[in-house]
Amino acid sequence: MNVLLLVTGRALPVSVVDDARRELADDSLVVDVVTWLPPVEALDEAVGTCVVIGPVRAVPTSGGTSPPVSRTAPGPSTPTAQAAPARSPWVRTLRRPFGRARRRIGRTVRRLVVGGVSRQFWTRIRRDGEASAVAARADVIVAMDTGAIRAGWHLARRHPAAVVTLGLAAAAREVEQRG
């Protein structure tokens, strides 16, 4: 039986996966993890698949930490044009206060956007092929925190054969019923 843990909160330690196995009372479970932040330590033996879909995508392995994968497309390796001429210091001093205010306003608006991390988490699961494949083969999907509830709800609609729960206690009941 495959169990998928959806985690948007703090970085995931191995102890959370071990607690999940103990709570679900079945050592033969295949536990996969889709997480927003990279795990604190290597999850090589603890999980089947660990997919990090947040802004920083470095996944620690037993050999060390892999380099972070950027979400932006790489630029050209060789410069194709010369740099633009520098602006005069006078223009920079005029624009600086407005730029700072604009950045503060933008940050505040982004924090107030409806959905926040839960919306971004679901959007990235939907767009990431590996995360979608892990969700498709899961029998039980567990939203471990409130940020993962939206993703769990959408996954329940996309994969009606899978049981989606909030928390490990409800997941343990479902695993026990499915045997």
N, C-alpha and C positions, 0 to 999 in steps of 0.2 A: 504494500500500500504506500502511495506517495503522499506526503504531507508538504504543503507549501506554506512557509511563514512569510508574511508581509510585514516589514518593519520600516517605519519612517522616523522613529525617535532617535535616540542617541546611538552612537556607534555600537555595533553588535559584538559582545564578547562570546566566547565559546560556552560560557556557563549558561547563557540563555538557551542555546540549542540543547545542552545537556539537561537542563530543567524541562524543556519541552519533551524530550525523549522519556524522562522519568515520569512526567505528568501523563503522557499518553500511554505509558505502561506497555510499550512494545519496542523491543530492541531491533526488530527486523524492519522497522519503518525506514523508508528513504525520505530524509528531510532535506528539502530544497529551500533556499532563502532568496527572496528578492528584497533588497534593502536600499534605502535612500543614501545612507552614509557608508563608507567602507568599514569593514569590521576592524576591531581593535587588534585582533591577533589572527593568525592563520586558522582557517576552518577546514583544512584539507580532509581530515579524517571524520570530522563531525558532521559535515553536510555532503549531499550529493553534488549539488550545483549552487553556487553563490553568484547572484547577478546584482551588481551595483549599478543603479540607474540615476543616481543623484548627480550633482554638479561636479564632484570629484570622484573619479572612477578607479582609483587604485585599490586592488585587492591583495591583501597580504597573503603570501604563500610561505611554506615552510623554509624556503631558501631566502627569504627576505621579502621586501615589498616591491611589487611590480611598479613600473613607472605609471603615473597618472595618464589616463586617456582623455584627451581634450574633446569637448563636445562641439568645437568649431572645426571647420574644414581647414586643413593645413594650407598655408600661403605658398607662393612660389618660392622655390629654393634659391633662385638667383634674382637679384633685384632687376626689374625690367625698365625702370625709369629712375631718374635721379630724384632725390628728396626735394620737396617743395622749399622755396626760400623761406627763411625764418621771418616771422612777423616782428615788427618793431616792438620794443618793450612797452611803449605807450599803449598800443592796441591790447596787449596781454593784460595790462593792469585794468583797463576798462572792462574787459570781458570776464575777468576772474570772479568778481562778486556774483554776477548773474549765473555763472556756471555752477558755483557752489550751491546757490539757492535752488537752481534747477535740479541738481543731483539730490538734494535733500527732499524736495517735493516728490521727485520720482521714486525715491526709496520709500517714502511714506505711502504713496499711492500703491506701490507694489505690495506693501504689507497689508493694506486694506482690501486688496482684491479678493472677491468672494472665492472661496475654495482654498487659496493659499497652497501649502505643501500637498494637501490631499489631492487637489486638482492636478498639480504638476506631476505627482507620483503616478496617478492613473494615466495621464497623457503619455508619460515615458514608458510605462508598462505596455500600453497599447502600441506604441511606435517601435519598441525594441523587440526584435524577432526572437532573441533568446529568452527574454522574460515571458513573451507570449507562449512560446513552446513549453516552457517549464509549467506555466499555468494550465496549459491544455492537458498535460499528462497527470496533473494532480487529482487525487481522489478527495482530499480534504484541504481546504484553503483556510488559513488562520490569520485574521487581522490582529496583529499583536498590540496595536495602539490606535488611537483615534484618527491619526492621519492616514491610516491604511483602510479605514472603513469604506470610503468611496471606491477605492480600487477593488475591494472585496465584493461590493455590491455589483459593480459592473462585470466582474469576472463571473459572478453567480448568474447573471443574465446571459453571458456569452457561453458558459459551460454549465448547462443545467444538470449534468450528471454529477458534478462535484458539489460537495457540501461546503458552504462557506460559513465560518463561525467567527465570533469576536472573543478572543481569549482562549487560553489552553483548557479551561475547565469544560467548556462546551465542546471543544475539539476532542477531548478525551471521551466524552459521552458518545460522540459520533463514531470514533474509531472503535469503541467497544461494541456498538450496535452493528457496525459493518463487519466486525470480527476479523 
